[in-house]
Amino acid sequence: MTDIEDAIHIDVHLKEDREGALKDLRAGLARTPKELNPHFFYDDAGSALFEKICTLPEYYQTRTEKALLEASAGDIIETTGIEEVLELGSGAATKTRVLLNAMHQAKKLRLYLPFDVNEWIVRRTAKELTQKYPGLKVHGIIGDFEKHHDLIPTGKHRLTIFLGGTIGNFSPKGAQRFLQDIAEGMHPGDHFLLGTDLIKDRQQLHDAYNDSQGVTADFNLNILNVVNSIADGNFDPTGFEHRAFFEETHHRIEMWLDAKREMVVDLPKAGITVTLKNGEGIRTEISTKFDQEKVSALLESAGMRLEKWYTDPDNLFALSLARRI
Ligand SMILES: C[S@@+](CC[C@H](N)C(=O)[O-])C[C@H]1O[C@@H](n2cnc3c(N)ncnc32)[C@H](O)[C@@H]1O
């Protein structure tokens, strides 16, 4: 084994859990309206499309959160005394590199634990990071962060991070449960860093999910390819239209795929046949937007206390540093 391979360890929990994915699929498509869990977005093509979304001019989230990390990394490292980072939904860890870089420079970087549903992106990221930071150990975990929290190895002086506004994809109850799991896994001296997208100008929000190049539409439609591959199905993505809008009651963007005609779709591995009326939608994502009060209340409800709130001058995005109560 090379030194780099020695520095990388990956646990794969998803292959053992195919039945779990099929169960999610059956449950979502039996609801009214029909829904798909957003984790189905992220096969290799979906992860690559999300990386492209992050570079779009309309998608202010990524560049704003990255700038916030650049401005706050030193303070976070000093305040917390962390030596390892567990990242849930790590993806390509593009922004995380800012934090890892600052920890490396402060001689504090020991271990990085990326946790994601997509194995290809975790392996690629692990290789890139161990090449960049000699001495860094990467322990990747391939799993579902809603189900496999108890499979995360325990640590010390750990910062758990959940970036990209992904917390907005949960229902309010789901977000509370998810954060409770995180709080329960935290030891004295551990911290939590949460990225949240903030409530803002409706047009700016609308444009971020309806980009002019149609990348978000491709990302949304690709979920049907993922479902086909998991369930041996025959969804025809060309028969659907991407729709994303701001829903005022819950302060959230909703993404839908609307059927352009009546259809009957077989998903044999899931043991179901789905019928759609012309114009009927499948909800593929919610993305709730927050303010400081809402984040603080959510953290408290999960057993954590907000310690620091970092935001940009235009209040587009926020990072919250918290610890277990
Ligand atoms: C919105 S992207 C954010 C990626 C990255 N953290 C960022 O901020 O750019 C969500 C990430 O979470 C992962 N993900 C989504 N649902 C997941 C689940 N249930 N379990 C594990 N990973 C999941 C996706 O594969 C994707 O990499």
The ligand as a Tripos MOL2 file, in Angstrom:
@<TRIPOS>MOLECULE
LIG
   27    29     1     0     0
SMALL
NO_CHARGES

@<TRIPOS>ATOM
      1 C1        -26.7020   20.0820   -0.9480 C.3       1 LIG1
      2 S1        -25.3520   18.9670   -1.0990 S.3       1 LIG1
      3 C2        -24.1500   19.7710   -0.0840 C.3       1 LIG1
      4 C3        -22.7370   19.3130   -0.3880 C.3       1 LIG1
      5 C4        -21.6530   20.0520    0.3960 C.3       1 LIG1
      6 N1        -21.7540   19.7910    1.8250 N.3       1 LIG1
      7 C5        -21.7800   21.5310    0.1560 C.2       1 LIG1
      8 O1        -22.0800   22.2600    1.1040 O.co2     1 LIG1
      9 O2        -21.5410   21.9660   -0.9910 O.co2     1 LIG1
     10 C6        -25.8790   17.6380   -0.0950 C.3       1 LIG1
     11 C7        -24.8460   16.5190    0.0810 C.3       1 LIG1
     12 O3        -25.3730   15.6030    1.0400 O.3       1 LIG1
     13 C8        -25.3490   14.2860    0.5180 C.3       1 LIG1
     14 N2        -26.5560   13.6240    1.0290 N.ar      1 LIG1
     15 C9        -27.8490   13.9530    0.7640 C.ar      1 LIG1
     16 N3        -28.6900   13.1680    1.4670 N.ar      1 LIG1
     17 C10       -27.9000   12.3310    2.1920 C.ar      1 LIG1
     18 C11       -28.1730   11.3030    3.1320 C.ar      1 LIG1
     19 N4        -29.4250   10.9770    3.4520 N.pl3     1 LIG1
     20 N5        -27.1230   10.6740    3.7050 N.ar      1 LIG1
     21 C12       -25.8340   10.9950    3.3830 C.ar      1 LIG1
     22 N6        -25.5170   11.9690    2.4950 N.ar      1 LIG1
     23 C13       -26.5300   12.6200    1.9060 C.ar      1 LIG1
     24 C14       -25.3280   14.4180   -0.9940 C.3       1 LIG1
     25 O4        -24.7120   13.3150   -1.6340 O.3       1 LIG1
     26 C15       -24.5550   15.7200   -1.1780 C.3       1 LIG1
     27 O5        -23.1700   15.4880   -1.2940 O.3       1 LIG1
@<TRIPOS>BOND
     1     1     2 1
     2     2     3 1
     3     2    10 1
     4     3     4 1
     5     4     5 1
     6     5     6 1
     7     5     7 1
     8     7     8 2
     9     7     9 1
    10    10    11 1
    11    11    12 1
    12    11    26 1
    13    12    13 1
    14    13    14 1
    15    13    24 1
    16    14    15 ar
    17    14    23 ar
    18    15    16 ar
    19    16    17 ar
    20    17    18 ar
    21    17    23 ar
    22    18    19 1
    23    18    20 ar
    24    20    21 ar
    25    21    22 ar
    26    22    23 ar
    27    24    25 1
    28    24    26 1
    29    26    27 1
@<TRIPOS>SUBSTRUCTURE
     1 LIG1         1 GROUP 0 **** ****
